[in-house]
């Protein structure tokens, strides 16, 4: 009897020890797992925060670049032409220009003013295309393709006939994205053809080139920054859209923006 009791005590102690060990292991595993999950969550939050900072900086850089471009055009183009016209008028009024040359000076001044007006119209059109306000995104994108198409790179525009249901702000954002995608392709792709496809239901825009392409794994690195995709992603997010990117070396690049209905 005593031997059986000792055996039962030993079994009870061993069972309790095993139970405590398993319980301790489970507690340790849960604590360790929770700690790892918390660490992973913090890492993801840091990555997301860094991504947002990068996108914000890209937007700021893009805006600053656009401001500098407009300032340069106003100063070097409009400002210079108006200064020259003012100088000519001053010389005409003061009699510094001989009478026999006055008609030529007047024509020259008139030509300067006409050129200045044309430059101001071009800058204004670049900022907000009149066709976008009057006829909508399809007409504006078609005109953009015609304007940017050249002898070395043909730009083809395709669209369905259905009405595209976007508000003015969304249309302007989509137009700016299209403008940037085409300019990126012209600058980097070395393509002979760029195809721009605009669909209405659901709203989507694709820019496809037959250029040199590049390795998709490099998209998250310097190439992504170089082709301005951070800025495009930021604008796509404002449209509540999805950016789909595909590229392969020597086979071109395809970028599609899909708007969530």
C-alpha positions in Angstrom: 0.0 0.0 0.0 2.7 2.4 1.0 4.6 1.6 -2.3 1.5 2.4 -4.3 1.0 5.6 -2.4 4.6 6.6 -3.1 4.1 5.8 -6.8 0.9 7.9 -6.9 2.7 10.8 -5.2 5.6 10.6 -7.7 3.1 10.5 -10.6 1.2 13.4 -9.2 4.4 15.4 -8.7 5.6 14.5 -12.2 2.2 15.4 -13.7 2.1 18.7 -11.9 5.7 19.5 -13.0 4.9 18.6 -16.6 1.7 20.7 -16.4 3.6 23.6 -14.9 6.3 23.3 -17.6 3.7 23.2 -20.4 1.8 26.1 -18.9 5.0 28.1 -18.5 6.0 27.3 -22.1 2.6 28.4 -23.4 2.7 31.6 -21.4 6.3 32.2 -22.6 5.2 31.5 -26.2 2.2 33.8 -26.0 4.3 36.6 -24.5 7.0 36.1 -27.0 4.5 36.0 -29.9 2.7 39.1 -28.7 6.1 40.9 -28.4 7.0 39.8 -31.9 3.7 40.9 -33.3 4.0 44.3 -31.5 7.5 44.7 -32.9 6.3 43.8 -36.4 3.4 46.2 -36.1 5.8 49.0 -35.1 8.1 48.2 -38.0 5.1 48.3 -40.4 4.0 51.6 -38.9 7.6 53.0 -39.3 7.6 51.8 -43.0 4.2 53.4 -43.6 5.3 56.7 -41.9 8.5 56.8 -44.0 6.5 56.1 -47.1 4.1 58.9 -46.3 7.0 61.2 -45.7 8.5 60.3 -49.0 5.3 60.8 -50.8 4.7 64.2 -49.1 8.3 65.3 -49.9 7.8 64.2 -53.5 4.7 66.3 -53.8 6.4 69.3 -52.3 9.4 68.8 -54.7 7.1 68.5 -57.6 5.2 71.7 -56.7 8.4 73.6 -56.1 9.7 72.4 -59.5 6.5 73.6 -61.2 6.7 77.0 -59.4 10.3 77.4 -60.5 9.4 76.5 -64.1 6.6 79.0 -64.2 8.7 81.7 -62.5 11.5 81.1 -65.1 9.0 81.4 -68.0 7.5 84.6 -66.6 10.9 86.1 -65.9 12.8 85.0 -69.0 9.9 85.1 -71.4 7.2 87.5 -70.4 9.3 89.8 -68.3 12.1 90.1 -70.9 9.6 90.7 -73.8 7.7 93.4 -71.8 11.0 95.1 -70.8 12.1 95.2 -74.5 8.7 96.5 -75.6 8.8 99.2 -72.8 12.3 100.2 -74.0 11.1 100.5 -77.6 8.1 102.6 -76.6 10.3 104.9 -74.5 12.7 105.4 -77.3 9.8 106.1 -79.7 8.2 108.7 -77.3 11.5 110.4 -76.6 12.4 110.7 -80.3 15.5 108.6 -79.9 14.5 106.5 -82.9 14.7 108.4 -86.2 11.3 108.9 -87.9 12.3 106.8 -90.9 12.8 103.9 -88.5 9.7 104.5 -86.3 7.4 102.3 -88.3 9.8 99.4 -88.1 10.2 100.0 -84.3 6.4 100.1 -83.9 6.0 96.8 -85.8 8.8 95.2 -83.7 7.1 96.4 -80.5 3.8 95.0 -81.6 5.4 91.7 -82.4 6.9 91.6 -78.9 3.5 92.2 -77.3 1.9 89.6 -79.5 4.5 87.0 -78.5 4.1 88.0 -74.8 0.3 87.4 -75.1 0.9 84.0 -76.7 3.3 83.0 -73.9 0.9 84.0 -71.2 -1.9 82.0 -72.9 0.4 79.0 -73.1 1.4 79.2 -69.5 -2.3 79.6 -68.5 -3.2 76.6 -70.7 -0.5 74.5 -69.1 -1.9 75.4 -65.6 -5.5 74.7 -66.5 -6.4 73.6 -70.0 -9.5 75.3 -71.3 -10.6 72.1 -73.0 -10.8 70.4 -69.6 -13.2 73.0 -68.3 -15.3 73.1 -71.5 -15.3 69.6 -72.9 -14.0 67.3 -70.1 -11.2 64.9 -69.5 -11.4 62.9 -72.8 -11.0 66.0 -75.0 -8.3 67.4 -72.8 -6.2 64.2 -72.8 -6.7 63.8 -76.6 -5.3 67.4 -77.1 -2.5 66.6 -74.7 -1.5 63.5 -76.7 -1.6 65.5 -80.0 0.5 68.3 -78.4 3.2 66.0 -77.0 3.4 63.6 -80.0 6.5 64.1 -82.1 8.5 62.7 -85.0 10.4 60.2 -82.8 7.6 59.2 -80.5 4.1 58.8 -81.7 1.4 59.1 -79.0 -1.9 57.3 -79.7 -5.1 58.1 -77.7 -7.9 55.6 -77.4 -11.1 56.0 -75.4 -14.7 54.6 -75.3 -17.6 56.8 -76.1 -19.3 56.6 -72.7 -19.5 59.6 -70.5 -16.8 59.7 -67.7 -18.4 60.6 -64.4 -15.9 62.7 -62.5 -16.0 66.1 -60.8 -13.8 69.0 -61.8 -11.2 68.3 -59.1 -10.9 64.6 -60.1 -10.6 65.4 -63.8 -7.8 67.8 -63.1 -5.9 65.3 -60.9 -6.3 62.6 -63.6 -5.2 65.0 -66.3 -2.0 65.9 -64.2 -1.3 62.2 -63.7 -1.6 61.6 -67.5 0.6 64.5 -68.2 3.3 63.3 -65.9 3.1 59.7 -67.1 3.5 60.8 -70.7 6.4 63.1 -69.9 8.1 60.3 -67.9 7.7 57.9 -70.9 9.1 60.6 -73.3 12.0 61.3 -71.0 13.0 57.8 -69.8 11.4 55.1 -72.1 13.2 55.8 -75.4 9.9 54.6 -77.0 8.8 54.9 -80.6 5.1 54.7 -79.5 3.1 55.6 -76.4 -0.5 54.5 -76.1 -2.9 56.3 -73.8 -6.2 54.5 -73.0 -9.1 56.1 -71.1 -12.1 54.0 -70.1 -15.3 55.1 -68.5 -16.8 52.1 -66.7 -15.1 51.7 -64.3 -12.9 54.8 -64.9 -9.3 53.8 -65.7 -6.3 55.3 -67.5 -3.4 53.4 -68.9 -0.2 54.7 -70.4 1.7 52.0 -72.3 5.0 52.4 -74.1 7.2 50.1 -76.2 10.4 51.5 -74.7 13.4 50.0 -72.9 11.5 49.2 -69.7 13.3 48.1 -66.5 13.4 45.6 -63.7 10.3 45.8 -61.6 12.4 45.0 -58.4 14.1 48.4 -58.8 10.8 50.2 -58.7 11.1 50.7 -54.9 14.5 52.2 -55.3 16.1 55.1 -57.3 14.1 54.4 -60.5 10.8 54.9 -58.8 12.0 58.3 -57.5 13.5 59.1 -60.9 10.3 58.6 -62.9 8.2 60.4 -60.3 6.0 57.5 -59.3 5.9 58.7 -55.7 4.2 61.8 -56.8 1.9 59.9 -59.1 1.0 57.5 -56.2 0.1 60.4 -54.0 -2.2 61.9 -56.7 -3.8 58.5 -57.3 -4.5 58.1 -53.5 -6.3 61.5 -53.6 -8.5 60.0 -56.3 -9.1 56.9 -54.1 -7.6 54.9 -56.9 -5.3 52.0 -57.5 -1.9 52.2 -59.3 -0.9 49.1 -61.3 2.6 49.0 -62.6 4.3 46.6 -64.9 7.6 46.8 -66.7 10.1 44.4 -68.3 13.5 45.2 -69.8 13.4 45.8 -73.5 9.6 45.2 -73.5 8.3 48.5 -72.3 6.3 49.8 -69.4 2.6 49.8 -68.6 1.0 51.9 -65.9 -2.7 51.8 -65.1 -4.8 53.9 -62.7 -8.1 52.4 -61.7 -10.6 54.5 -59.8 -12.7 52.7 -57.2 -16.4 53.2 -58.0 
